Amino acid sequence: MTPAYGANPYQFRGKCGRMIEAVDKTARVTAGVTFAARLSFEGISHRFAPGQVTLDNVTLSAEPGEVLCLLGPSGSGKTTLLRIAAGIEAQCAGRVLLNDREIAGPNIFLPPENRSIGLVFQDFALFPHLTILENVRFGLTALSREEATKEAMIALTRVGLGRYASAYPHVLSGGEQQRVALARALAPRPAVLLMDEPFSGLDSRLKDSVRAETLAILRQSRATAIVVTHDAEEAMRLGDRIALLKGGRLIQVGTAEELYLKPADLFVAGFFSELNLFDAHIRGGMAETPLGQFAAAGHKDGKEVTVAIRLSGLEVAEDGQGVEARVVSRRFLGVVELLELALPGADEHVRVRLRAGLLPPGKRDIWMKVRPSDVLVFERRSESA
């Protein structure tokens, strides 16, 4: 729904019902050099309808020159937070700051074109009737045609597509169109670049190379970048840090290593790894499962816990060592095999990822052991992984 404007033409009524002032209406973005900035969210809350919370008191900062990935399942609030940063959406509470300058808050709302923030849409949003050069030049309206063309060519060359300046979008591959959209966003030299699931429309075989190229371009441009994704591996490949959201709340922020090795809860652990889950009680500081006993530091005796074991943390042991198991099913996946095992005392089959070729063909009865570093113990709750 289009926001309702007030008596002052520089004011509009946001979806949360309050009047917001849009300032500096005459300023335009130029292609001058802009240094990387810190983009901060302070206590951001948002709802699209009464009782329908999209974001709940989110406080987060992207540091200058950092690539920050917003990760989470569909409906977690990732894209809404990006739209609030870009100025496409107005928050219901909280502030957005660029280098400690408030650009969106209770009484101020800087328009998108005045924020020095670039945005790459999920579908690239290229104009089919414009050439590649004209697409990239589109946002440089404050410059002369000659200056805008020069800046657009610099941006196109940066992404390796200068030779396609006179071509039209339909002749380019999906990966090339993604790079054009990136060039268009970088042409005004924004202090912050926002990317909303920029690789979701690409073929899986193309994603790796395009992600690597994009990361190299971001490093070269030195812009602060916030990338939205629902793919944990993609976030680990791209992000200096990862912010994981669930149901509009910020669950954990840190490096890929921190979120993988020290997840805050079972939800975080399950987002970064496939898990086998076992209910257990703590006795003598240990949690007992069908795969053995494991240390449960920080959990008191008698407490009910969930023991999570990564599929990649199970290994084949020598006969007579570890835990005896029977292979129920086996699927070859190229580099690895996915096994389902029946274990004494286990109500459900245990899943395992093994490097292909480790287990002889047709072998049914095996022994398994667990790497302790792939065992995580959490207080038992109703949440799922």
Order of alpha helices (4+ residues) and beta strands (2+ residues): beta-beta-beta-beta-beta-beta-alpha-beta-beta-beta-alpha-alpha-alpha-beta-alpha-beta-alpha-beta-beta-alpha-alpha-beta-beta-beta-beta-beta-beta-beta-beta-beta-beta
